[in-house]
Amino acid sequence: MPQARARKSDSHRCPECGAGFEVTYFDDRTGERALLPMTIARAACPACGHSRSVSLPAGAERTVQVELSEGIEADEGGGG
């Protein structure tokens, strides 16, 4: 029986309003698909709508969800 799919998440902080949010997605890369490169997608801050780039596994951009979070240490990396 196949394993249930589990969502992975990455913490981010909006550079415009400072809100913390979680970007969650399914990473279904297995076998040869695991060799696919990462892709860049856009994620909008759920508080103010400011869009920023996020790096995701290939194919995961179709399963992205963005939700506000509280009290997280966010990645304030170079995405724009």
Residue, then its C-alpha position, 0 to 999 in steps of 0.5 A: m500500500p502506498q504511503a500517504r502524501a505528506r505536505k512539506s513546508d517552508s517558513h518565510r517572512c514578507p519583506e513588505c509587511g513583516a508577516g510570517f507565513e508558511v509555504t506548503y507543498f507536496d514533493d512527489r519526486t521519487g526515482e528519476r524524478a528526484l533528479l529534476p532541478m528545483t523550480i522558482a514559483r511566486a507566493a503572495c503574502p496572505a497578509c498584504g498580497h506582496s509576491r515573492s519568489v520561492s524555490l520548490p521541487a519540480g512539480a510542487e508549484r501545482t500544489v502550493q498553499v500559503e498560510l499566515s503563521e505566528g511566532i516562526e523564524a522565517d527565511e528572509g533569503g534573496g527571493g524577491 
